[in-house]
Amino acid sequence: MNPNSKSKNILLFEVSWEVCNKVGGINTVIKSKVSHLIKHYKGDYFLIGPYLSEKAVKEFQERIPPEELQGIFDKLKTDGVICHYGEWLIPEKPKTILVDYKNYINKKNEIKAQLWESFKIDSLNTEFHDFDEPIIWGDAVGKLLEEISRISREYKNRKNIVAQFHEWLSCGALLYIKRNGIKIGTVFTTHATVLGRTLAGNNVDLYRIISEIDPEKEAYKWKIQSKHQVERVSAHESDVFTTVSEITAIQADHFLGRWPDVLLFNGLDMEKYPCFEEVSIKHRLYREKIKSFLQYYFFPYYPFDLDNTLIYFISGRYEFHNKGIDIFIKALSRLNRRLKEEKSKKTIVAFFWVPRDVIRIKPELVQSRAYYEDIEESIDDNLKDIQGRIIRALISKKSFTETDLFSKEFLFKTKKKVLRFLRKGTPPLCTHDLFNEEDDPILKGFKESNLLNKKGDRVKVVFYPIYLTGADNLLDLDYNESIIGTHLGVFPSYYEPWGYTPLETGALGVASITTDFSGFGRYISSDLGKKDLGIFVIKMFNKSEEEKIENLFEVLYRFSQLDREGRMENKIEARRLASLVDWDKLIGNYIKAHELAVKQD
C-alpha cells in the first residue's frame, strides 16, 4: 500500500453494492471516475463490492492478494466472510475486493438486533433480497474494514483510512464501524432518498408539500421504514454526509434531518466519448439505419418524407411518472395537433426506449423486415445494371422514365415484392407483443392522447421495450449508436436526483431536454444564460400539470421548426455544455469530502 498519497496520507476504500454488479446509475458514476481517483490516490485506492458469482465471472479478474490482505482474509474466513481480491474488468483495472457473504447469512438476526439496540432501526418483517441481503453484506464489509484498520495501526507510516459508502445498501458497513468505534473516516453518499423516490413514484406532489411531510409516518405508510431509517441514521452517523445534487440535498434536509456537507455532482469522462467530427460522421451513418427501420415499420401502411423527419427519443427505467413519460406523451399529443393544424409537412418520430418484459417481436414486423430486405437484395443484385442505365440516361440529356432506369424483368419482379410488402391498417404502436398489453401505461397513454400512428398524424410513436444491444434484429444499434442517430433526447423527469441521460446525450453531440427537478438540470442552468441552446431545462418546480406539459410542448415545437443550421448549432452547444461536467472539473469535490472525513474522524 503506497505511503505517498497526495491527500493527507489517505488510504481510500469506496464501497458500493454496484461494484462489479450493475443495477442502476451508481455503477456508471463509480466507473466513470475511477481513472481520476487512481490518478490522485495512486495505489491507495480500493473498491469493495459484493461477490455474486454469476456477475463476477464477467466483471472480475481474481488475483493473489498482497501479504497483509491475505492474513486478513484468512482471519475473516473463520467468521464466514470470504474475500476475493483482484481487478474490476474495466479499462483502468482498479484494485477490488469482493466480499462473499453467503456463509455469513446465519448472522442475520444478530445483525438486525444490533441495528435496533444501537440505532433503533426497525427491521422486523423485512424481505431477504429487498433489505436483509445488502445489510448482511455490509456488516461483513464492516468486519473487513475493521481488520484493515487494525493492521494499519501497526505500520510506521500509518494511513488515514477513509471509507466512502454509496446509498443505504452499503451502510451496514458504516453502522458496523460506528457501533464498534473503529477509527475510520466515513463518507456517506446518497444518490436519492428512499422516501423521495417512493413518494414521487406514487404521484405525490413531492416538492409542493415537502415541508408538511412527516418522514417516519410516511416511511411506515409505504412499508419502507427499514431502508429509510438506515439512510437517516447513516446520514447522522457519518463523519461527512454528501448527496449528488441540490435537489437531493433538499430532500435529505427534510427527510433525513441533515443538510449535506459537500455536494458530489456526477461527471463524465469526456475522453471516452467520440470527438465532434467523429460524431457528425456517425450521425449520418446511424440515421440511415434508423431510416431503414422506419421504412419497414411504417411504409407497409403509408409513406412519409424521411428527409423531412426528426427523431426524438426518451429512455430509461420504466417509471411512468418519475421519468416524465406521462407528460412527454401529452406534450407529443399537443405537438401532433399543432403540426396538423399548420398542415406541416414535417414528421416527428418519437422512440420510447424503455425496457420491460416482452413476449416476442411482433410477427408482422418480422415479416415486414424480411420483405424489405428482399427488396434491398434485389436492388443490390441489379445495382451494376441500374447504375449503368442511370449514367446513360443522364448523359443523353433527355427526360427518362422508369423503363429507362430498370429492366422490364426487374420491374416485374420488384413490383410483386413491393405488393407483398404492403399492408392495410395502421402501423403498430409497439415493436413487441407484451404481457398484459392492455394494462401497459405507455400504450394506454398513446391511446388516451390519440397518438395512434394514423397516416395524417405528424407525430409517430414507437414503443421499443427492449435494451438496445446492437443485435436485437430490429435497429441493430447499441444505446450510444441509437442516440447519435437521433436529433433530440427528451428527459422530462419529475424525480431525478442527478440525471445522466441528458448529459450523456449532449456528450454524443445530440440536443436534449431536462427539467429543474433533475440535479443536472439545476446544476447546468447557470451556464445556459439566455442562449437556451443544446440542453433545454424545462421549468417544472412549483408548476401545475398543465404548465409542465405546455412548457415541454413549447420546446418540442420550437425544436421541430429549426432548420439544419439551427440543429447543428444545438449539437455543438450540447457537446460544449456536457464538457462542463467532465470529471476533471468535478473530482475535487470527492477529494474534499475525503479530506474532511479525516478531520472529523
C-alpha positions in Angstrom: 0.0 0.0 0.0 1.6 3.2 -1.3 2.6 5.6 1.6 2.8 8.6 -0.6 -0.8 9.7 -1.3 -1.4 13.4 -2.1 -4.4 13.9 0.2 -3.4 13.8 3.9 -1.9 10.3 3.6 -5.3 8.8 2.8 -6.0 5.2 2.1 -9.4 5.2 0.4 -12.0 2.4 0.2 -15.0 3.1 -1.9 -17.9 0.7 -1.0 -20.9 0.1 -3.2 -23.4 -2.7 -3.9 -22.9 -1.8 -7.6 -19.1 -2.6 -7.8 -18.9 -5.4 -10.4 -22.7 -5.5 -10.2 -24.6 -3.2 -12.5 -28.1 -2.5 -11.1 -28.5 1.2 -11.9 -26.8 4.5 -12.4 -24.4 4.3 -9.4 -22.4 1.7 -11.4 -21.9 4.4 -14.1 -20.9 7.0 -11.6 -18.2 4.8 -10.0 -16.8 3.5 -13.2 -16.7 6.9 -14.9 -14.5 8.5 -12.2 -12.2 5.6 -11.4 -9.3 6.9 -13.6 -9.4 10.2 -11.8 -9.3 8.7 -8.3 -6.5 6.3 -9.3 -4.6 9.3 -10.7 -4.9 11.1 -7.4 -4.6 8.3 -4.8 -2.3 6.0 -6.9 -2.1 2.6 -5.1 -4.1 3.8 -2.1 -7.5 3.3 -3.7 -9.6 0.2 -3.4 -13.2 -0.7 -4.4 -15.3 -3.0 -2.3 -18.4 -4.8 -3.7 -20.5 -8.0 -3.3 -19.2 -11.3 -4.6 -22.0 -12.5 -6.9 -20.6 -15.5 -8.8 -22.7 -15.0 -12.0 -21.6 -11.3 -12.2 -18.0 -11.8 -11.0 -17.2 -14.3 -13.8 -17.9 -11.5 -16.3 -16.7 -8.4 -14.4 -13.8 -9.5 -12.2 -10.3 -10.9 -12.6 -9.2 -12.6 -9.4 -5.5 -12.1 -8.3 -3.3 -13.2 -5.5 -3.8 -10.6 -2.7 -0.9 -8.7 -1.1 0.5 -10.5 2.0 -1.1 -8.2 4.5 -4.6 -8.6 2.9 -4.1 -12.4 2.7 -3.7 -12.5 6.5 -6.9 -10.5 7.0 -8.8 -12.7 4.5 -7.7 -15.9 6.3 -8.9 -14.5 9.7 -12.3 -13.4 8.3 -12.8 -16.8 6.7 -13.3 -18.3 10.1 -16.3 -15.9 10.6 -17.8 -17.0 7.3 -16.7 -13.9 5.4 -14.9 -14.9 2.1 -12.9 -12.1 0.4 -11.8 -12.2 -3.2 -9.1 -9.8 -4.3 -8.5 -8.8 -7.9 -9.3 -6.2 -10.6 -12.6 -4.9 -11.9 -12.6 -5.6 -15.7 -12.9 -2.1 -16.8 -10.1 -0.3 -18.7 -8.4 1.1 -15.5 -8.5 -2.3 -13.7 -8.9 -0.8 -10.2 -7.9 -2.9 -7.2 -11.1 -4.5 -6.0 -12.2 -6.7 -3.1 -15.5 -8.6 -3.5 -17.0 -9.9 -0.3 -18.9 -13.2 -0.4 -21.4 -13.2 2.5 -23.3 -16.5 1.8 -21.7 -18.2 4.8 -22.4 -15.1 6.9 -26.2 -15.1 6.4 -26.7 -17.1 9.6 -25.8 -13.8 11.5 -28.9 -12.1 10.1 -30.9 -12.0 13.3 -27.9 -10.9 15.4 -27.1 -8.1 12.9 -30.7 -6.9 12.9 -30.8 -7.0 16.7 -27.7 -4.8 16.9 -29.2 -2.3 14.5 -32.2 -2.0 16.9 -30.1 -1.9 20.1 -27.6 0.7 18.8 -29.7 2.8 16.4 -33.4 1.9 16.9 -33.6 0.7 13.3 -36.8 -1.3 12.9 -36.0 -4.2 10.6 -38.9 -6.6 11.5 -40.7 -8.3 8.7 -38.2 -7.2 6.0 -37.6 -9.4 2.9 -34.2 -11.0 2.2 -33.4 -9.6 -1.2 -35.0 -6.3 -0.6 -33.3 -5.4 2.7 -31.6 -8.2 4.6 -29.1 -9.3 1.9 -27.3 -5.9 1.5 -27.3 -5.3 5.2 -25.7 -8.7 5.9 -23.1 -8.0 3.2 -22.5 -4.5 4.6 -21.9 -5.9 8.1 -19.3 -8.3 6.6 -17.6 -5.4 4.8 -17.5 -3.6 8.2 -15.5 -6.5 9.6 -13.1 -6.4 6.7 -12.5 -2.6 7.2 -12.1 -3.2 11.0 -9.3 -5.7 10.3 -7.7 -3.3 7.7 -7.8 -0.5 10.3 -6.2 -2.8 12.9 -3.2 -3.8 10.8 -2.8 -0.3 9.6 -2.0 0.8 13.1 1.0 -1.5 13.1 2.7 0.4 10.2 5.2 3.1 10.9 3.8 5.2 8.1 0.2 4.8 9.2 -2.5 5.7 6.8 -5.6 7.8 7.5 -8.3 5.3 6.4 -11.4 6.8 4.7 -14.3 4.7 3.6 -17.0 6.1 1.3 -20.4 4.4 1.2 -22.8 4.7 -1.6 -26.5 4.5 -0.8 -28.2 2.8 2.1 -27.3 -0.6 0.6 -23.7 -0.3 1.8 -24.5 1.3 5.1 -24.4 -1.9 7.1 -20.6 -1.4 7.0 -20.8 2.3 8.0 -23.0 1.4 11.0 -20.7 -1.5 12.0 -17.8 0.9 12.1 -19.7 3.4 14.2 -21.2 0.8 16.5 -17.7 -0.6 17.2 -15.9 2.7 17.5 -13.4 1.9 14.7 -11.0 4.7 13.7 -12.0 5.2 10.1 -13.2 8.4 8.5 -16.6 7.8 6.9 -18.3 9.5 4.0 -21.9 8.6 3.2 -23.3 9.5 -0.3 -26.9 9.2 -1.0 -27.8 9.4 -4.7 -31.5 9.6 -4.0 -33.7 9.3 -0.9 -35.7 6.2 -0.3 -38.7 8.2 0.8 -38.4 10.8 -2.0 -38.3 8.1 -4.8 -41.2 6.2 -3.3 -43.5 9.3 -2.9 -42.6 10.6 -6.4 -43.3 7.2 -7.9 -46.7 7.2 -6.3 -47.7 10.5 -7.9 -47.3 12.5 -4.7 -46.6 16.2 -5.5 -43.4 15.9 -3.5 -41.9 19.4 -3.6 -45.2 21.2 -3.2 -45.8 19.5 0.2 -42.3 18.5 1.3 -42.4 20.8 4.4 -45.6 19.1 5.5 -44.4 15.5 5.3 -43.7 13.5 8.4 -40.9 11.3 7.2 -41.3 8.5 9.8 -45.0 8.3 9.4 -44.8 8.2 5.6 -42.0 5.6 5.7 -44.2 3.3 7.7 -47.2 4.0 5.5 -45.3 2.9 2.4 -43.6 0.0 4.3 -40.1 1.3 3.6 -39.2 2.2 7.2 -36.2 -0.1 7.5 -34.4 1.4 4.4 -35.4 4.9 5.4 -34.1 4.5 9.0 -30.8 3.1 7.8 -30.5 6.0 5.4 -31.4 8.6 8.1 -29.2 7.1 10.8 -26.3 6.8 8.4 -26.7 10.5 7.4 -26.3 11.5 11.0 -23.6 8.9 12.0 -21.3 9.6 9.0 -18.4 12.0 9.5 -19.2 13.6 6.2 -22.6 13.4 4.6 -22.9 14.0 0.8 -25.5 14.0 -1.9 -25.2 14.3 -5.7 -27.2 17.4 -6.3 -29.0 20.4 -4.8 -32.4 18.8 -5.4 -31.4 15.7 -3.4 -30.0 17.9 -0.7 -33.4 19.5 -0.3 -34.9 16.0 0.3 -32.1 15.0 2.6 -32.7 18.1 4.7 -36.4 17.4 5.1 -36.4 13.6 5.2 -33.1 12.7 6.9 -32.6 15.8 9.0 -29.2 16.8 7.8 -28.0 19.2 5.0 -25.0 17.7 3.1 -21.5 18.8 4.0 -20.5 18.5 0.3 -22.4 18.1 -3.0 -20.8 15.5 -5.2 -22.0 16.4 -8.6 -21.8 13.5 -11.1 -19.5 13.9 -14.1 -18.5 12.3 -17.3 -15.1 11.1 -18.6 -15.2 13.1 -21.8 -12.1 11.4 -23.1 -14.2 8.2 -23.6 -16.7 10.0 -25.9 -16.0 10.5 -29.7 -14.9 13.9 -30.8 -17.5 16.1 -32.5 -16.2 15.5 -36.0 -16.5 11.7 -35.5 -20.0 12.1 -34.0 -21.1 14.1 -37.1 -19.9 11.3 -39.4 -21.6 8.6 -37.3 -24.8 10.6 -37.1 -25.3 10.2 -40.8 -24.4 6.5 -40.7 -26.7 5.6 -37.8 -29.5 7.9 -39.0 -29.6 5.8 -42.2 -30.0 2.6 -40.1 -32.9 4.2 -38.2 -34.4 5.3 -41.6 -34.3 1.7 -42.8 -36.1 0.6 -39.6 -38.8 3.3 -40.2 -39.3 2.1 -43.7 -40.2 -1.4 -42.8 -42.1 -0.3 -39.7 -44.3 2.4 -41.3 -44.1 2.2 -45.1 -46.0 -1.1 -45.5 -49.0 1.1 -44.4 -48.1 4.5 -45.8 -45.0 6.5 -46.8 -43.8 9.9 -45.5 -40.8 12.1 -46.3 -37.9 10.7 -44.4 -35.7 13.7 -45.4 -38.2 15.9 -43.6 -38.4 13.8 -40.4 -36.9 14.4 -37.0 -36.2 11.7 -34.5 -37.0 12.4 -30.8 -36.4 9.8 -28.0 -36.9 9.1 -24.3 -35.0 6.3 -22.5 -34.5 5.0 -19.0 -36.2 2.8 -16.4 -39.9 2.2 -16.8 -41.0 4.8 -14.2 -44.0 6.3 -16.0 -44.4 9.3 -13.8 -40.9 9.7 -12.3 -39.2 9.7 -15.7 -41.8 12.1 -17.1 -43.0 9.6 -19.7 -46.6 10.7 -18.9 -46.1 14.4 -19.7 -43.9 13.6 -22.8 -46.8 11.7 -24.3 -49.2 14.5 -23.5 -46.8 17.1 -25.0 -46.4 15.0 -28.1 -50.1 14.9 -28.5 -50.2 18.7 -28.5 -47.3 18.8 -31.0 -49.2 16.5 -33.2 -52.3 18.7 -33.1 -50.3 21.9 -33.8 -48.4 20.4 -36.8 -51.7 19.1 -38.2 -53.4 22.5 -37.8 -50.5 24.1 -39.6 -50.6 21.5 -42.4 -46.9 20.9 -41.7 -45.0 18.5 -43.9 -42.7 17.8 -41.0 -42.8 14.4 -39.4 -41.7 13.7 -35.8 -40.9 10.1 -34.9 -40.7 9.6 -31.1 -38.9 6.5 -29.8 -39.7 5.2 -26.3 -36.6 3.1 -25.4 -37.9 1.9 -22.1 -37.3 -1.8 -21.4 -39.9 -4.1 -19.9 -40.7 -7.8 -20.1 -41.8 -8.8 -23.6 -43.1 -12.0 -25.4 -41.6 -11.6 -28.8 -41.1 -9.2 -31.7 -44.5 -8.7 -33.5 -44.7 -11.3 -36.2 -45.9 -8.8 -38.8 -42.8 -6.7 -38.1 -40.5 -9.7 -38.5 -42.3 -10.4 -41.8 -42.1 -6.7 -43.0 -38.4 -6.6 -42.3 -37.8 -9.8 -44.3 -39.8 -8.4 -47.3 -38.0 -5.1 -47.1 -34.6 -6.8 -47.0 -35.6 -8.9 -50.0 -36.3 -5.7 -52.0 -33.0 -4.4 -50.9 -31.2 -7.5 -52.0 -32.9 -7.3 -55.4 -31.6 -3.8 -55.9 -28.1 -4.8 -54.8 -28.1 -7.8 -57.2 -29.0 -5.4 -60.1 -27.0 -2.4 -58.9 -24.5 -2.5 -61.8 -27.2 -2.6 -64.4 -29.2 0.2 -62.7 -26.1 2.3 -62.3 -25.2 2.0 -66.0 -28.8 2.9 -67.0 -28.8 6.0 -64.8 -25.5 7.2 -66.2 -26.7 6.7 -69.8 -29.9 8.5 -69.1 -28.1 11.4 -67.5 -25.5 11.9 -70.3 -28.2 11.6 -73.0 -29.7 14.8 -71.7 -33.2 13.7 -72.2 -36.1 13.1 -69.8 -36.3 9.5 -68.8 -38.9 7.1 -67.4 -38.6 4.1 -65.0 -38.2 1.8 -68.0 -35.1 3.7 -69.0 -33.7 3.1 -65.5 -34.9 -0.5 -64.8 -35.2 -3.6 -67.0 -38.7 -4.9 -67.5 -37.8 -8.2 -65.7 -36.5 -6.2 -62.7 -39.6 -4.0 -62.6 -42.0 -7.0 -62.8 -40.3 -9.0 -60.0 -39.7 -6.0 -57.8 -43.3 -4.7 -58.1 -44.5 -8.1 -57.0 -42.3 -7.9 -53.9 -43.5 -4.4 -53.1 -47.1 -5.5 -53.3 -46.3 -8.3 -50.9 -44.6 -5.7 -48.6 -47.7 -3.5 -48.4 -50.3 -3.9 -45.6 -53.7 -2.4 -44.6 -54.4 -0.8 -41.3 -52.1 1.3 -39.2 -48.5 0.7 -38.0 -48.2 -0.8 -34.6 -47.5 1.3 -31.5 -45.0 -1.1 -30.1 -42.3 -3.3 -31.7 -43.2 -6.3 -29.4 -46.1 -8.3 -28.1 -46.2 -7.6 -24.4 -47.5 -9.4 -21.3 -50.7 -7.7 -20.1 -50.5 -5.3 -23.0 -53.9 -3.8 -22.3 -52.6 -2.5 -18.9 -49.3 -1.1 -20.2 -49.1 2.6 -19.1 -47.2 3.7 -22.2 -49.6 2.1 -24.7 -52.6 3.3 -22.7 -51.1 6.8 -22.7 -50.7 6.7 -26.5 -54.4 5.8 -27.0 -55.7 8.3 -24.5 -53.6 11.1 -26.2 -54.7 10.0 -29.7 -51.2 9.1 -30.8 -52.3 6.2 -33.0 -49.8 6.3 -35.9 -52.5 7.2 -38.4 -51.5 8.4 -41.9 -52.4 12.0 -41.1 -50.5 12.2 -37.8 -47.4 14.4 -37.9 -46.1 12.7 -34.8 -45.5 9.0 -34.9 -44.6 6.9 -31.8 -42.6 3.7 -31.4 -42.5 1.9 -28.1 -39.3 -0.1 -28.2 -39.4 -2.1 -24.9 -36.0 -3.9 -25.0 -32.4 -3.0 -24.3 -30.5 -1.6 -27.2 -27.8 -4.2 -27.6 -26.7 -3.7 -31.2 -28.1 -7.2 -32.1 -31.8 -7.1 -31.5 -33.0 -7.9 -35.0 -34.6 -4.5 -35.4 -32.5 -1.4 -35.2 -29.3 -3.4 -34.5 -27.7 -0.4 -32.9 -26.4 -0.2 -29.3 -27.6 2.6 -27.0 -25.0 5.2 -27.9 -25.3 4.5 -31.6 -29.0 4.9 -31.4 -28.7 8.2 -29.6 -26.2 9.5 -32.2 -28.6 8.8 -35.0 -31.3 11.0 -33.4 -32.0 14.7 -33.2 -33.3 15.3 -29.7 -33.4 13.4 -26.4 -36.3 14.2 -24.1 -35.9 13.6 -20.3 -38.7 15.5 -18.5 -38.2 13.7 -15.2 -40.2 14.5 -12.2 -37.8 12.7 -9.8 -34.2 12.7 -10.9 -31.5 13.1 -8.2 -28.9 13.8 -10.9 -29.8 12.6 -14.4 -27.1 11.2 -16.6 -29.2 10.7 -19.7 -29.3 14.3 -20.9 -25.6 14.7 -20.0 -24.6 11.5 -22.0 -26.8 12.7 -24.9 -25.0 16.0 -25.0 -21.6 14.3 -24.9 -22.7 12.4 -28.0 -23.5 15.6 -29.8 -27.3 15.4 -29.6 -29.5 18.2 -28.1 -31.6 17.2 -25.0 -34.3 18.3 -22.7 -34.1 18.0 -18.9 -36.0 19.7 -16.0 -35.4 21.8 -12.9 -36.5 18.7 -11.0 -33.2 17.0 -12.0 -30.0 17.6 -10.3 -28.1 18.1 -13.5 -30.8 20.4 -14.8 -30.4 22.7 -11.8 -26.6 22.5 -12.0 -26.4 23.4 -15.7 -29.0 26.2 -15.6 -26.5 28.8 -14.5 -24.3 28.0 -17.6 -27.2 28.3 -20.1 -27.5 32.1 -19.8 -30.0 33.4 -22.4 -28.9 31.2 -25.2 -31.2 28.3 -24.5 -29.4 26.0 -26.8 -28.1 22.5 -26.8 -29.6 21.4 -23.4 -33.0 22.8 -22.6 -34.1 23.0 -18.9 -37.9 22.8 -18.6 -39.4 24.8 -15.7 -41.4 22.3 -13.6 -40.7 23.3 -10.0 -43.9 24.6 -8.4 -45.7 24.4 -11.7 -49.1 22.9 -12.3 -49.5 19.8 -14.5 -50.9 22.0 -17.3 -47.9 24.3 -17.1 -45.4 21.4 -17.2 -47.0 19.9 -20.3 -47.2 23.3 -22.0 -43.6 24.2 -21.2 -42.4 20.9 -22.7 -44.6 21.2 -25.7 -43.2 24.7 -26.5 -39.6 23.3 -26.6 -40.6 20.3 -28.7 -42.4 22.5 -31.2 -39.6 25.1 -31.3 -37.0 22.4 -32.0 -39.2 21.0 -34.8 -39.1 24.3 -36.6 -35.3 24.6 -36.7 -33.5 24.3 -40.0 -30.4 22.2 -40.4 -28.1 25.1 -39.4 -30.1 25.6 -36.2 -30.0 21.9 -35.3 -26.2 21.9 -35.9 -25.8 24.9 -33.6 -27.7 23.0 -30.9 -25.5 19.9 -31.4 -22.3 22.0 -30.9 -23.7 23.7 -27.8 -24.9 20.4 -26.3 -21.4 19.0 -26.6 -19.9 22.1 -25.0 -22.3 22.0 -22.1 -21.6 18.3 -21.4 -17.9 19.1 -21.2 -18.6 21.4 -18.3 -19.2 18.4 -16.1 -16.1 16.5 -17.0 -14.7 14.7 -14.0 -11.5 16.8 -14.4 -13.6 19.7 -13.1 -15.7 17.8 -10.5 -13.4 15.2 -8.9 -12.1 17.8 -6.5 -15.5 17.6 -4.6 -14.8 13.9 -3.8 -11.3 14.6 -2.6 -12.6 17.5 -0.4 -15.1 15.1 1.2 -12.4 12.5 1.9 -10.1 15.1 3.4 -13.0 16.5 5.6 -13.6 12.9 6.8 -10.0 12.7 8.1 -10.5 16.0 10.0 -13.8 14.8 11.5 -12.6 11.3 12.5 
